[in-house]
Amino acid sequence: MKTLLVTRPRAQAQAFIDALDAPDWAVACVQMIEITPLAPSRCHPPLASDPFQWVLFTSAQAVYALLGDDASTSETFLSAIGTAKFAAVGPATAEALSARQRTVAFMPRSYSALDAAREFSAAYPAPPALRLLWPCSALSSTDEIRQEMALAGHTLLPWPVYETRTRTGFEDADLTILNSPMHLIAFTSPSCVDALSQAVPLSPQAILAAIGPATARRVLQRYERCDIVAKTHTLKGLAEAVSAWLTRLASGPP
């Protein structure tokens, strides 16, 4: 039986596993990155003389960082944003907000932050000029998205609230997986691509799958090819893309 590696812990990969139609493949899950909220002392909302009308969440991790277990951080954040509305990119982000009794007032069709900025600008053209707070990763590339909003007459202020690090100190079970032949790798973020490329070499025959275009670009940078890119940029969408690819592979050339 061939091995399919998902670059997330099994508890976070269940949506992928449930949607995968590959009975002849064994699914292995290894957490390749560690995501941690910034310390409360580094996570205060930026002070501004003008209020924000919107908070743009582009990942569930940002929701967890601000509306998670730290009550003080949550209270400070909610007090600072006042009556601002919430925008969510992707169903996982929207679900994280809804689970915390926060209403999602805008959810773009696109799952990329840049395309979401374009959709927002089309839905809410200036005037009036709007101010948006963007809780994001400390590693997020922000210039292009800020420029897109500025072209529409809006102001987007990035605010790093969590950081992503390559995981170190793998457990024996994870090392066994990583040091065994991996026939297909399902990458769930650009950071996971970087982490795996630093951890182990891959077989030239390994099938490489990406959850979305940003991850696919990183796969291309690291491995010079990407065999599968999910059209719907979710774990379920990735599983469906992998399943379809494997079905075509099994049926052979036309």
N, C-alpha and C positions, 0 to 999 in steps of 0.2 A: 504493500500500500504506500502511495506517495504522500509526502507531507506538505501541507499548506500552512505557512506561518502568517499569523496576524500580529501586527506590531502593537498590540495592546494586551493588558491583562484580561483573562477570560471573563471576569465579571463585567468589564466594559465592552467586550466583544460579542456579547450574547445576541445582539440584533444581527450581526453578521452571520453568526453560526446558525441562527434560526432561519435566515433567508437563503442560506447556501444550499444548492442542489448539486452535491458532488459526493455520492455515496461511496465512491472508490478512493476518496481522499481522507486522510487523517488531519484534523485541524489542531495545530499547536499554537498557543498564545504566549507571547513574551512581552512584558512591559519594557520598552526601549528608552522611554524618557520619564522624567519626574517633573510634575507640575505642582508648584507650591505658590500660595498667595504671598504677596509681599507682606512684610511685617506691618502691623497696624501703624507704627510710627512713620512708615514710608508710603502709606496708603490713604492719606488724607485727600479728599477731593480738592482740586485746584481752586484757589480763591478767585473770584471774578466779581467785578462790580456789576456786570449784567447777568441776569439769570439764564439758565439753560432751558430751552423749550423741549429738548429731546435728549434721551440717553440712548446711544446706539450700541447694542450688544452684538458682537459678531462671533461669540463663542460661549458655550455653557460654562467653561472654566472661569470666565470673567464674572458670570452670575454667581458661581460658587464662592469666588473670592470676596465678593461684596455682600452677598446675602446668604452666607453660609453659617457656620457655627459661632463666629465671633460677633456677639450681639453689639458690642461697641462699634465695630466697623460698620455694621448694617445701619445702626442708628445715625452715625455720623454721615454716611452716604445719603440716606433717605432725607435727612434734615437739609443737607446741602442742595439737593436737586429740587426740593419743593414739589411743585405740581408738574414737573417735566413728564412727558409721555415716554413710553418705552418702544423702541424698535428692535426687532430680533432678526438676525440672519440665520436661517436654517431651523428645521423643526426641533432639533435637540436644544438649541438655545431658547426657543419659544417655550418648550416644555419645562425647562429649568425655571423660567420666570413664572409660568402658570402654576407650577408646584409651590411657589412661594407667594401665591395670591397677588401676583403682579399682572396687570392687563397689558397685553401686547397690542399696541395701537397701529403698528405698521410692520408687515412682514413681506419683504420682497420675494419675488419668484426665484431670483438668483441666490446661490449659496456662497458667492465670493464677495468680499468686502467692497472691492472696487465697483463691481456691477451693482451691488446693493446701493452704493452711494449714487450711482447714476439713476437708478429707479426712484430713490428717494427724491432726488432733485426734480425728476419729471413729475412726481406726484405732488410735490410741494414747491412749485416755482416761486422764486422771489420776484417782487416783494410779497410778503414781508421777509426780510432776511432773518434766518433762524440760527440759533446757537445750539450745537450738538456736542455733548460730552461722549467720548468714546473710550470706555474701559477696555484695555487691550493687554496683550503680552508685552513684556519688556523688550522682546525681540521683533515686534511687529514693524513692518515697513509702512511708514505712515505718510510719506510725502505725496505720493501719487493720489491717495484718497483725499487728503486735505486739499490738494489742488483741484480735484474734481468738484468738491463741494464749493470751493472758492469761486470757480467758474460759474456756478449756479447762484452765487450771491450769498451763500451760507458760510458759517464758520464752524469748523470741526476741530475740537481740541482732544488729541489723544492723551490718555491717562493710563500709564502702565500700572496694573494691579496684580499681575502674577508673572512668574518667570518659569521658563522651561529649561531643564538641564538634562544632559545625557546621563542615563542611569549608570551607576557604578556598583560594584559588589553584587554581581548576579548570584542567585542561589544555585545549588548543584543541579536541580531539575531544569532550570533555565539554561545553564551551560550545556547540559546534555542535548537539549533541543538545538541550541545555536551551533554546536559542534557536529551535529548530524546533518546528513544531506537534506537540503530544503529545495523542493521542486517548484514551489510557487510562493511568492511573498506578496502579501496584501499590505501595502503601506498606507497608513492612515493620517500622516502629516509629513510635511517637509522635515521636521525635526527628527521623526522616526527614521527617515531615509539617512540622514546624517549619522544618527546613532548606530544603526546597523552597519553602515559602511565602515565605521570606525571599529566595530566589534569583531566582525568576521568577514572573510572573503566569501563571495557567492560563486556558485557554479555558473559558467557561461551559459549553461542550458536552462538555468532557472527562469521561470516565467515571472515577470515583474508587473504588478498591478498597482494602480494609484487611485485614491479616493476622489481626486479632483485635479484640475489643471495646475494649481500651484505645486501640489505634491508630484505630479507628473513631470513638471519642469525640473524639480530637484532630482528625481530619478534619472532623467536624461543627463543632468550634469554629472551625476555620480557614476552611472553605468552605461551611458551613451545610447540607451534605448529604454522604451517603456511599452510593454505589450498590451496593456489593458488600462483604459481610463474610464472610470464610472461616469455615466451621463448625469445621474442624480448623485450629488456629492454627500451621501450619507453612508453609514455602515451597511444598511439594507441595499442601497443602490450599488455599492461596491460588490456585495455578495451576488447580486443579480448579474452584474457585468462579468464577474468571474465565472459564474455558473453557465452563462451563455457562451463564453469563450471556450470553456471545457467541453460543452456539448458539441460545438463545432469541431473541436480538436478530435473528439472521440469518433465523430462521423466520417472523418477523413476528408480528403480532397474531393470536390464535386466531380 
